[in-house]
């Protein structure tokens, strides 16, 4: 759930939701073993619910990523999550300042 939460947060951070971003999250979930259907929908609903509670300012984003980093503590999983996040941010061909800032926060907190 924490991985999906990070990706959904990355999708929401620029205020622009693209179909390509949604497809990347679904693909990542399938690769992580979350099958389409009820379990996937529940996992996405939990992630979206959590993300909606985050103000999109630096302090709140840092707090959310720090909380996620406590759960995702293995370097290889952090790297995989970061690669998926990068794919989300580059999928809409609009690298916004909000996405760039979020990327920097994740790099810093994930120690990448």
Beta strands, then each sheet from edge to edge (+ up, - down):
end
